[in-house]
């Protein structure tokens, strides 16, 4: 494969972690979840980070983690949904690998994240917050090299679609 890394971006609930793990396994690459890496480095959950240290602290830690992670090779990297909001992060992602945006409908995302209490941006009403975030980030993922719709597909189907599109690009 000609890419150093594959970077998965997209709103929460689009399948970045599930797809990332399965894709890394299929490619025999390493899977890295930047949110999990931030939690390990900071010794606390993202929810607690937001509450105690604030979103700016988290976003700085996120940028540092993305930069450090992208120095490696043969990784499938799942990023947090808001990682793309910073121009520097988008530039690092494009330089560090192939960027794949996963997308899903509001209804699919709401169903997937409805019971997840660990998402600080969803506090105060899941449906309204998801729709608001989707609207505010409507074009945030446009910079990606590939766009894959995850609605109604299994993780295996999404992985197969990404792999077949990568093969077509190589040809």
C-alpha positions in Angstrom: 0.0 0.0 0.0 1.4 3.4 -0.9 0.0 5.3 2.1 1.9 5.7 5.3 -1.3 5.7 7.4 -5.0 5.7 7.0 -6.7 8.4 9.1 -10.4 8.0 9.8 -12.4 11.2 10.4 -16.2 11.8 10.8 -18.8 12.7 13.4 -19.2 10.7 16.5 -21.1 7.5 15.9 -20.0 7.0 12.3 -18.0 4.0 13.2 -14.4 5.2 13.3 -13.3 3.0 16.1 -15.1 -0.2 15.0 -14.1 0.2 11.4 -10.6 1.3 12.3 -10.0 -1.8 14.4 -11.3 -4.1 11.6 -9.4 -2.3 8.9 -6.2 -2.4 10.8 -6.6 -6.2 11.3 -7.4 -6.8 7.7 -4.3 -4.8 6.6 -2.2 -6.2 9.3 -1.5 -2.7 10.5 -1.6 -1.1 14.0 -4.8 0.5 15.2 -4.6 3.7 17.1 -7.5 5.7 18.6 -6.5 9.2 19.4 -9.2 9.7 22.0 -7.9 6.6 23.9 -4.3 7.8 23.5 -5.3 11.2 25.0 -7.0 9.5 28.0 -4.0 7.3 28.6 -1.6 10.3 28.5 -3.8 12.5 30.7 -4.8 9.8 33.1 -8.5 10.7 32.9 -11.5 10.4 30.7 -12.4 12.9 28.0 -15.6 13.7 29.9 -13.6 14.6 33.0 -11.1 16.5 30.9 -13.9 18.7 29.5 -15.4 19.2 32.9 -12.2 19.9 34.9 -9.8 21.4 32.3 -12.1 22.6 29.5 -12.4 22.0 25.8 -9.4 24.2 24.9 -7.1 22.0 27.0 -8.5 18.8 25.4 -8.2 20.3 21.9 -4.5 21.1 22.5 -3.9 17.6 23.8 -5.7 16.3 20.8 -3.5 18.2 18.3 -0.3 17.0 20.1 -1.5 13.4 20.0 -2.4 13.6 16.3 1.0 15.0 15.4 2.8 12.4 17.5 0.7 9.5 16.2 1.1 10.5 12.5 4.9 10.2 12.8 4.4 6.4 12.7 3.6 4.3 9.7 1.2 1.4 8.8 -1.4 2.6 11.2 -5.2 3.0 11.0 -5.9 6.0 13.1 -9.4 6.8 14.4 -9.6 10.5 15.4 -12.2 12.3 17.5 -15.1 13.8 15.7 -13.9 17.4 16.3 -10.3 16.8 15.4 -10.9 18.2 12.0 -12.0 21.6 13.3 -8.4 22.8 13.5 -6.6 23.7 10.3 -3.3 22.4 11.6 -4.9 19.0 12.4 -6.3 18.7 8.9 -2.9 19.6 7.4 -1.2 17.0 9.6 -3.7 14.3 8.6 -3.3 15.0 4.9 0.4 14.9 5.1 0.4 11.8 7.3 -1.7 9.5 5.3 -4.9 8.9 3.4 -7.9 10.6 5.0 -11.1 8.6 4.9 -14.3 10.4 6.1 -17.0 8.1 7.5 -20.5 9.6 7.3 -24.0 8.5 8.5 -27.4 10.1 8.7 -28.5 11.9 11.8 -30.9 9.1 12.6 -28.2 6.5 12.4 -25.8 8.5 14.6 -28.5 9.2 17.2 -29.3 5.5 17.4 -25.6 4.6 17.8 -24.8 7.2 20.5 -28.1 7.6 22.3 -27.0 5.6 25.4 -23.3 6.6 25.5 -22.8 8.8 28.5 -19.1 9.3 27.8 -19.6 12.0 25.1 -19.3 15.4 26.6 -20.7 17.3 23.6 -24.0 15.3 23.9 -24.9 16.5 27.3 -28.3 18.2 27.3 -30.3 16.2 24.7 -28.8 13.7 22.2 -31.1 14.4 19.2 -30.8 18.2 19.3 -27.0 18.1 20.0 -26.3 15.6 17.2 -28.3 17.6 14.7 -26.6 20.8 15.8 -23.2 19.3 15.6 -23.9 17.8 12.1 -25.1 21.2 10.9 -22.1 23.1 12.3 -19.6 20.6 10.8 -21.4 20.1 7.5 -18.3 20.9 5.5 -15.6 20.0 8.1 -14.9 16.7 6.5 -14.8 17.8 2.8 -10.9 17.8 2.8 -10.9 13.9 3.1 -9.5 11.9 0.2 -12.3 9.3 0.4 -15.9 9.5 1.7 -17.7 6.4 2.8 -21.4 6.2 3.9 -21.8 3.8 6.8 -25.6 3.8 6.9 -27.1 0.3 6.9 -23.7 -1.4 6.4 -21.8 -3.8 8.6 -18.3 -3.1 9.8 -17.1 -5.8 7.4 -18.9 -4.2 4.4 -17.4 -0.8 5.2 -13.9 -2.2 5.5 -14.3 -4.1 2.2 -15.5 -0.9 0.5 -12.5 1.1 1.8 -10.1 -1.7 0.7 -11.7 -1.9 -2.8 -11.5 1.8 -3.2 -7.8 1.8 -2.1 -7.1 -1.0 -4.7 -8.8 1.1 -7.4 -6.7 4.1 -6.5 -3.5 2.0 -6.7 -4.4 0.6 -10.2 
